[in-house]
Amino acid sequence: MAQLTKVSGTAQPVFALDVANGSISGTANVAAQGPVQMAGPKLDFFSLTANAALTNAGNVNGYLSSVLQAVQQNGTIAMYQAGATAGTISLAIYPTGAYTTATLVTAAQTANATGGLNIGIPTANVSATASFTTI
């Protein structure tokens, strides 16, 4: 197998990782003993269970999009999954610490009665874990 001998470069990532600290030495991450997260920032995971099925909640400006928009007022949803019949919305939110279960349910409840659906998400139906379906 052919190989090229490196003449420059470091073990630093070649793309931005949420910091704009310019060029840093190749041994900086080793000296700091910090993790290198190539997949993105740390996320908080939550699960919201609605009072009813979300089968008809995915329309434009519907209940689901209203919940997602309300949650994104204080954080960014990195990924989500909605279970139509179970009424569960699993969320991965950045930055970590942007929400507690109490503040998340408050944000989600602002979407209540929008899109013609009055579904609602009770406080007891929010947990700090999420269950995503794997493919």
DRENDO-612705 format. One record per atom (N, C-alpha, C): residue number from 1; atom name; z, x, y. Coordinates in Angstrom, 2 decimals, padded with zeros to 5 digits, always signed. Atoms other than C-alpha are relative to their C-alpha. Layout:
BEGIN
R   nr  atom       pz       px       py
R  NUM    CA        Z        X        Y
...
// end
This chain:
BEGIN
R   nr  atom       pz       px       py
R    1     N  +000.00  +000.85  -001.17
R    1    CA  +000.00  +000.00  +000.00
R    1     C  +000.00  +000.90  +001.24
R    2     N  +000.10  -000.77  -001.23
R    2    CA  -000.91  +001.34  +003.42
R    2     C  +001.20  -000.28  +000.90
R    3     N  -001.11  +000.14  -000.95
R    3    CA  +001.83  +001.92  +006.00
R    3     C  -000.34  +000.70  +001.29
R    4     N  +000.13  -000.65  -001.29
R    4    CA  +001.93  +002.75  +009.66
R    4     C  +001.37  +000.54  +000.39
R    5     N  -001.25  -000.58  -000.47
R    5    CA  +004.59  +005.05  +011.04
R    5     C  +000.27  -000.50  +001.40
R    6     N  -000.37  +000.50  -001.34
R    6    CA  +006.41  +003.45  +013.97
R    6     C  +000.31  +001.17  +000.91
R    7     N  -000.28  -001.05  -000.98
R    7    CA  +006.54  +005.57  +017.08
R    7     C  +000.84  -000.52  +001.16
R    8     N  -000.84  +000.58  -001.04
R    8    CA  +008.42  +003.14  +019.35
R    8     C  +000.49  -001.36  -000.49
R    9     N  -000.53  +001.31  +000.35
R    9    CA  +010.40  -000.08  +019.25
R    9     C  +001.41  +000.08  -000.55
R   10     N  -001.37  +000.08  +000.49
R   10    CA  +013.79  -001.23  +018.05
R   10     C  +000.10  -001.16  -000.98
R   11     N  -000.25  +001.14  +000.88
R   11    CA  +015.35  -003.79  +015.75
R   11     C  +000.27  -001.27  +000.80
R   12     N  -000.22  +001.18  -000.82
R   12    CA  +015.71  -006.16  +018.69
R   12     C  -001.10  -001.02  -000.25
R   13     N  +001.02  +001.03  +000.17
R   13    CA  +013.91  -009.48  +018.41
R   13     C  -001.12  +000.16  +001.02
R   14     N  +001.14  -000.13  -000.90
R   14    CA  +010.48  -009.64  +019.97
R   14     C  -000.26  -001.28  +000.80
R   15     N  +000.12  +001.22  -000.78
R   15    CA  +011.07  -013.04  +021.55
R   15     C  +001.34  -000.33  +000.63
R   16     N  -001.22  +000.32  -000.75
R   16    CA  +013.63  -014.57  +023.93
R   16     C  +000.97  -000.80  -000.86
R   17     N  -001.05  +000.69  +000.74
R   17    CA  +016.93  -015.75  +022.47
R   17     C  +001.05  -000.56  +000.96
R   18     N  -000.92  +000.67  -000.92
R   18    CA  +018.51  -017.82  +025.27
R   18     C  +000.70  +000.93  +000.98
R   19     N  -000.58  -000.90  -000.98
R   19    CA  +019.35  -014.76  +027.36
R   19     C  -001.15  +000.68  +000.74
R   20     N  +001.02  -000.68  -000.80
R   20    CA  +017.37  -013.19  +030.16
R   20     C  +000.61  +001.29  +000.54
R   21     N  -000.68  -001.22  -000.42
R   21    CA  +019.10  -009.83  +030.22
R   21     C  -000.92  +001.21  +000.02
R   22     N  +000.95  -001.10  -000.13
R   22    CA  +015.94  -007.75  +030.33
R   22     C  -000.02  +000.90  -001.22
R   23     N  +000.11  -000.96  +001.09
R   23    CA  +015.31  -004.70  +028.23
R   23     C  +001.38  +000.59  -000.30
R   24     N  -001.29  -000.58  +000.39
R   24    CA  +018.37  -003.57  +026.29
R   24     C  -000.25  +001.05  -001.07
R   25     N  +000.19  -001.09  +000.94
R   25    CA  +018.87  -000.54  +024.10
R   25     C  -000.07  -000.52  -001.42
R   26     N  +000.16  +000.40  +001.39
R   26    CA  +018.00  -000.71  +020.43
R   26     C  +001.28  -000.06  -000.79
R   27     N  -001.27  +000.00  +000.74
R   27    CA  +021.60  -000.14  +019.41
R   27     C  +001.01  -000.97  +000.60
R   28     N  -000.95  +000.89  -000.68
R   28    CA  +023.16  -002.75  +021.71
R   28     C  +000.54  -001.08  -000.93
R   29     N  -000.48  +001.04  +000.88
R   29    CA  +023.31  -005.48  +019.08
R   29     C  +000.87  +000.56  -001.12
R   30     N  -000.84  -000.63  +001.02
R   30    CA  +024.78  -003.05  +016.56
R   30     C  +001.36  +000.32  +000.58
R   31     N  -001.27  -000.35  -000.63
R   31    CA  +027.44  -001.84  +018.99
R   31     C  +000.85  -001.24  +000.28
R   32     N  -000.73  +001.23  -000.31
R   32    CA  +028.37  -005.39  +019.96
R   32     C  +000.38  -000.78  -001.25
R   33     N  -000.23  +000.67  +001.28
R   33    CA  +028.38  -006.49  +016.30
R   33     C  -000.27  -001.50  +000.11
R   34     N  +000.32  +001.40  -000.17
R   34    CA  +026.82  -009.75  +017.39
R   34     C  -001.08  -000.44  -000.97
R   35     N  +001.03  +000.50  +000.90
R   35    CA  +024.68  -011.97  +015.22
R   35     C  -001.36  -000.09  +000.69
R   36     N  +001.35  +000.21  -000.50
R   36    CA  +020.93  -012.14  +015.66
R   36     C  -000.48  -001.29  -000.64
R   37     N  +000.38  +001.32  +000.49
R   37    CA  +019.85  -015.76  +015.34
R   37     C  -001.48  -000.20  +000.29
R   38     N  +001.44  +000.11  -000.20
R   38    CA  +016.09  -015.81  +014.85
R   38     C  -000.48  -001.44  +000.03
R   39     N  +000.46  +001.38  +000.11
R   39    CA  +015.91  -019.55  +014.19
R   39     C  +000.35  -000.84  +001.22
R   40     N  -000.34  +000.75  -001.19
R   40    CA  +017.35  -020.61  +017.52
R   40     C  +001.49  -000.01  +000.24
R   41     N  -001.41  +000.00  -000.37
R   41    CA  +020.71  -021.42  +019.09
R   41     C  +000.85  -000.78  -001.00
R   42     N  -000.94  +000.75  +000.82
R   42    CA  +023.81  -022.76  +017.38
R   42     C  -000.07  -001.48  +000.40
R   43     N  +000.11  +001.43  -000.24
R   43    CA  +023.70  -026.54  +017.03
R   43     C  +001.26  -000.72  -000.49
R   44     N  -001.05  +000.91  +000.48
R   44    CA  +026.32  -029.29  +016.71
R   44     C  -000.70  -001.15  -000.71
R   45     N  +000.60  +001.07  +000.80
R   45    CA  +025.58  -031.93  +014.08
R   45     C  +000.88  -001.24  +000.05
R   46     N  -000.70  +001.28  -000.07
R   46    CA  +026.52  -035.60  +014.41
R   46     C  -000.76  -001.05  -000.79
R   47     N  +000.60  +001.14  +000.65
R   47    CA  +025.89  -038.80  +012.54
R   47     C  +000.49  -001.26  +000.68
R   48     N  -000.32  +001.28  -000.64
R   48    CA  +025.78  -042.20  +014.27
R   48     C  -000.46  -001.11  -000.94
R   49     N  +000.38  +001.12  +000.86
R   49    CA  +025.81  -045.37  +012.19
R   49     C  +000.06  -001.28  +000.83
R   50     N  +000.11  +001.21  -000.81
R   50    CA  +024.63  -048.49  +013.97
R   50     C  +000.56  -001.21  -000.75
R   51     N  -000.50  +001.24  +000.58
R   51    CA  +025.92  -052.02  +013.39
R   51     C  -001.03  -000.71  -000.86
R   52     N  +001.07  +000.69  +000.71
R   52    CA  +022.56  -053.08  +011.94
R   52     C  -001.09  +000.99  -000.36
R   53     N  +001.13  -000.84  +000.40
R   53    CA  +019.39  -051.71  +010.40
R   53     C  -000.84  +000.36  +001.22
R   54     N  +000.84  -000.48  -001.09
R   54    CA  +017.10  -049.71  +012.66
R   54     C  -001.48  -000.24  -000.27
R   55     N  +001.38  +000.24  +000.43
R   55    CA  +013.94  -051.08  +011.03
R   55     C  -000.93  -000.29  +001.16
R   56     N  +000.86  +000.35  -001.14
R   56    CA  +012.57  -052.52  +014.28
R   56     C  +000.43  +000.69  +001.29
R   57     N  -000.57  -000.65  -001.18
R   57    CA  +014.29  -050.07  +016.64
R   57     C  -000.81  +001.20  +000.49
R   58     N  +000.72  -001.20  -000.36
R   58    CA  +011.64  -047.34  +016.84
R   58     C  -001.14  -000.18  +000.98
R   59     N  +001.09  +000.25  -000.94
R   59    CA  +009.29  -048.93  +019.33
R   59     C  +000.19  +000.78  +001.29
R   60     N  -000.08  -000.65  -001.30
R   60    CA  +008.49  -047.37  +022.70
R   60     C  +001.03  -000.75  +000.85
R   61     N  -001.09  +000.56  -000.81
R   61    CA  +011.48  -047.95  +025.00
R   61     C  +000.93  -000.89  -000.83
R   62     N  -000.87  +000.77  +000.88
R   62    CA  +013.27  -049.45  +021.99
R   62     C  +001.37  +000.62  -000.10
R   63     N  -001.40  -000.43  +000.13
R   63    CA  +016.83  -048.94  +020.87
R   63     C  +000.11  +001.48  -000.36
R   64     N  -000.11  -001.38  +000.43
R   64    CA  +016.28  -045.62  +019.11
R   64     C  -000.37  +000.98  +001.12
R   65     N  +000.37  -000.91  -001.09
R   65    CA  +014.44  -043.97  +022.00
R   65     C  +001.01  -000.05  +001.14
R   66     N  -001.04  +000.11  -001.04
R   66    CA  +017.09  -045.30  +024.40
R   66     C  +001.24  +000.80  -000.37
R   67     N  -001.14  -000.80  +000.46
R   67    CA  +019.85  -043.72  +022.29
R   67     C  -000.30  +001.48  +000.18
R   68     N  +000.36  -001.41  -000.12
R   68    CA  +018.00  -040.41  +022.17
R   68     C  -000.03  +000.45  +001.46
R   69     N  +000.03  -000.34  -001.42
R   69    CA  +017.40  -040.45  +025.94
R   69     C  +001.40  +000.06  +000.59
R   70     N  -001.37  +000.01  -000.51
R   70    CA  +021.04  -041.32  +026.63
R   70     C  +000.75  +001.24  -000.44
R   71     N  -000.68  -001.20  +000.51
R   71    CA  +022.28  -038.47  +024.45
R   71     C  -000.51  +001.24  +000.72
R   72     N  +000.58  -001.18  -000.63
R   72    CA  +019.91  -036.03  +026.16
R   72     C  +000.34  +000.12  +001.49
R   73     N  -000.47  -000.16  -001.38
R   73    CA  +021.57  -036.59  +029.54
R   73     C  +000.92  +001.22  +000.12
R   74     N  -000.94  -001.13  -000.04
R   74    CA  +024.15  -033.90  +028.63
R   74     C  -000.30  +001.07  -001.04
R   75     N  +000.34  -000.97  +001.04
R   75    CA  +022.50  -032.04  +025.75
R   75     C  -001.45  -000.19  -000.41
R   76     N  +001.36  +000.07  +000.50
R   76    CA  +019.21  -031.38  +024.04
R   76     C  +000.03  -000.28  -001.49
R   77     N  +000.09  +000.29  +001.42
R   77    CA  +018.41  -032.95  +020.70
R   77     C  -001.03  +000.93  -000.61
R   78     N  +000.90  -000.95  +000.64
R   78    CA  +016.94  -030.16  +018.61
R   78     C  -000.78  -000.66  -001.13
R   79     N  +000.68  +000.78  +001.03
R   79    CA  +016.13  -032.50  +015.73
R   79     C  +000.82  -001.25  -000.27
R   80     N  -000.70  +001.23  +000.36
R   80    CA  +016.99  -036.00  +014.59
R   80     C  -000.71  -000.64  -001.17
R   81     N  +000.58  +000.79  +001.07
R   81    CA  +016.42  -038.31  +011.68
R   81     C  +000.65  -001.37  +000.04
R   82     N  -000.51  +001.37  -000.01
R   82    CA  +016.77  -042.08  +011.66
R   82     C  -000.26  -000.64  -001.35
R   83     N  +000.13  +000.74  +001.25
R   83    CA  +017.44  -044.01  +008.49
R   83     C  -000.17  -001.48  +000.33
R   84     N  +000.33  +001.36  -000.42
R   84    CA  +015.78  -047.40  +008.94
R   84     C  +000.96  -001.05  -000.55
R   85     N  -000.82  +001.06  +000.57
R   85    CA  +017.76  -049.55  +006.51
R   85     C  +001.48  +000.30  +000.08
R   86     N  -001.42  -000.35  -000.06
R   86    CA  +021.03  -047.65  +006.56
R   86     C  +000.53  -000.02  +001.43
R   87     N  -000.42  +000.02  -001.40
R   87    CA  +021.11  -047.61  +010.37
R   87     C  +000.65  +001.27  +000.46
R   88     N  -000.63  -001.27  -000.33
R   88    CA  +022.10  -043.96  +010.50
R   88     C  -000.96  +000.88  +000.80
R   89     N  +000.76  -000.96  -000.80
R   89    CA  +020.90  -041.53  +013.16
R   89     C  +000.72  +001.33  -000.11
R   90     N  -000.56  -001.34  +000.11
R   90    CA  +021.53  -037.86  +012.35
R   90     C  -000.58  +000.84  +001.13
R   91     N  +000.41  -000.79  -001.16
R   91    CA  +021.41  -035.50  +015.33
R   91     C  +000.46  +001.44  -000.13
R   92     N  -000.39  -001.39  -000.20
R   92    CA  +021.45  -031.76  +015.91
R   92     C  -000.15  +000.25  +001.50
R   93     N  -000.02  -000.07  -001.47
R   93    CA  +022.43  -031.12  +019.54
R   93     C  +000.32  +001.41  +000.48
R   94     N  -000.24  -001.26  -000.69
R   94    CA  +022.26  -028.04  +021.75
R   94     C  +000.33  -000.32  +001.45
R   95     N  -000.83  -001.11  +000.46
R   95    CA  +024.30  -026.58  +023.41
R   95     C  +001.20  -000.49  -000.77
R   96     N  -001.19  +000.35  +000.75
R   96    CA  +027.24  -026.54  +021.12
R   96     C  +001.13  -000.31  +000.97
R   97     N  -001.09  +000.41  -000.88
R   97    CA  +030.23  -028.27  +022.68
R   97     C  -000.39  -000.98  +001.08
R   98     N  +000.44  +000.95  -001.02
R   98    CA  +028.11  -030.57  +024.84
R   98     C  +000.61  -001.38  -000.23
R   99     N  -000.55  +001.31  +000.33
R   99    CA  +029.54  -033.58  +023.03
R   99     C  +001.17  +000.11  -000.98
R  100     N  -000.99  +000.29  +001.03
R  100    CA  +032.63  -034.68  +021.16
R  100     C  -000.42  -001.32  -000.62
R  101     N  +000.38  +001.29  +000.58
R  101    CA  +032.48  -037.71  +018.90
R  101     C  +000.23  -001.13  +001.01
R  102     N  -000.29  +001.05  -000.99
R  102    CA  +034.05  -039.79  +021.70
R  102     C  -001.04  -000.05  +001.10
R  103     N  +000.99  +000.01  -001.08
R  103    CA  +031.63  -038.70  +024.42
R  103     C  -001.39  -000.32  -000.52
R  104     N  +001.30  +000.32  +000.58
R  104    CA  +028.67  -039.00  +022.07
R  104     C  -000.15  -001.51  -000.19
R  105     N  +000.11  +001.45  +000.20
R  105    CA  +029.45  -042.62  +021.20
R  105     C  -000.11  -000.71  +001.35
R  106     N  +000.13  +000.58  -001.33
R  106    CA  +029.87  -043.39  +024.91
R  106     C  -001.44  +000.09  +000.49
R  107     N  +001.40  -000.17  -000.40
R  107    CA  +026.41  -041.97  +025.59
R  107     C  -000.90  -000.93  -000.81
R  108     N  +000.85  +000.84  +000.85
R  108    CA  +024.89  -043.82  +022.64
R  108     C  +000.17  -001.48  +000.31
R  109     N  -000.23  +001.42  -000.30
R  109    CA  +026.49  -047.12  +023.63
R  109     C  -000.66  -000.45  +001.29
R  110     N  +000.72  +000.39  -001.21
R  110    CA  +024.72  -047.01  +026.98
R  110     C  -001.37  -000.57  -000.35
R  111     N  +001.30  +000.51  +000.43
R  111    CA  +021.57  -047.80  +024.99
R  111     C  +000.11  -001.40  -000.61
R  112     N  -000.20  +001.31  +000.61
R  112    CA  +023.08  -051.05  +023.71
R  112     C  -000.76  -001.07  +000.78
R  113     N  +000.72  +001.16  -000.58
R  113    CA  +021.07  -054.24  +024.34
R  113     C  -001.29  +000.40  +000.70
R  114     N  +001.29  -000.38  -000.58
R  114    CA  +017.91  -052.32  +025.26
R  114     C  -001.08  -000.23  -001.04
R  115     N  +001.12  +000.20  +000.90
R  115    CA  +014.53  -052.94  +023.76
R  115     C  +000.07  -001.31  -000.76
R  116     N  -000.10  +001.29  +000.66
R  116    CA  +015.50  -056.49  +022.83
R  116     C  +000.93  -000.03  -001.18
R  117     N  -000.92  -000.06  +001.13
R  117    CA  +017.95  -055.32  +020.18
R  117     C  +001.41  +000.26  +000.51
R  118     N  -001.40  -000.23  -000.36
R  118    CA  +021.71  -055.57  +020.60
R  118     C  +000.70  +000.53  -001.24
R  119     N  -000.50  -000.58  +001.25
R  119    CA  +022.67  -053.19  +017.81
R  119     C  +001.40  +000.58  +000.19
R  120     N  -001.30  -000.61  -000.25
R  120    CA  +025.51  -051.02  +019.10
R  120     C  +000.42  +001.01  -001.04
R  121     N  -000.55  -001.01  +000.88
R  121    CA  +027.29  -048.06  +017.60
R  121     C  +001.50  +000.07  +000.27
R  122     N  -001.44  -000.05  -000.22
R  122    CA  +031.07  -048.44  +017.19
R  122     C  +000.53  +001.43  -000.04
R  123     N  -000.61  -001.33  -000.03
R  123    CA  +033.31  -045.44  +017.88
R  123     C  +000.34  +000.50  -001.39
R  124     N  -000.37  -000.39  +001.36
R  124    CA  +034.47  -045.43  +014.27
R  124     C  -001.20  +000.44  -000.83
R  125     N  +001.21  -000.33  +000.76
R  125    CA  +030.85  -044.97  +013.15
R  125     C  -000.67  +001.29  +000.46
R  126     N  +000.54  -001.29  -000.42
R  126    CA  +030.37  -041.52  +014.70
R  126     C  +000.80  +001.09  -000.68
R  127     N  -000.68  -001.13  +000.64
R  127    CA  +031.16  -038.37  +012.76
R  127     C  -000.62  +001.30  +000.45
R  128     N  +000.47  -001.33  -000.43
R  128    CA  +030.82  -034.68  +013.52
R  128     C  -000.75  +000.71  -001.12
R  129     N  +000.86  -000.57  +001.03
R  129    CA  +028.62  -034.15  +010.49
R  129     C  -001.27  -000.83  -000.05
R  130     N  +001.27  +000.72  +000.11
R  130    CA  +025.04  -035.12  +009.86
R  130     C  -000.58  +000.24  -001.37
R  131     N  +000.63  -000.11  +001.30
R  131    CA  +023.11  -035.74  +006.70
R  131     C  -001.51  -000.16  +000.18
R  132     N  +001.45  +000.04  -000.13
R  132    CA  +019.44  -034.82  +006.96
R  132     C  -000.63  +000.00  -001.38
R  133     N  +000.73  +000.03  +001.26
R  133    CA  +017.02  -035.62  +004.15
R  133     C  -000.86  +001.24  -000.07
R  134     N  +000.83  -001.19  +000.16
R  134    CA  +015.41  -032.51  +002.80
R  134     C  -001.31  -000.37  -000.67
R  135     N  +001.33  +000.27  +000.57
R  135    CA  +011.76  -032.40  +001.87
R  135     C  -000.25  +000.96  -001.13
// end
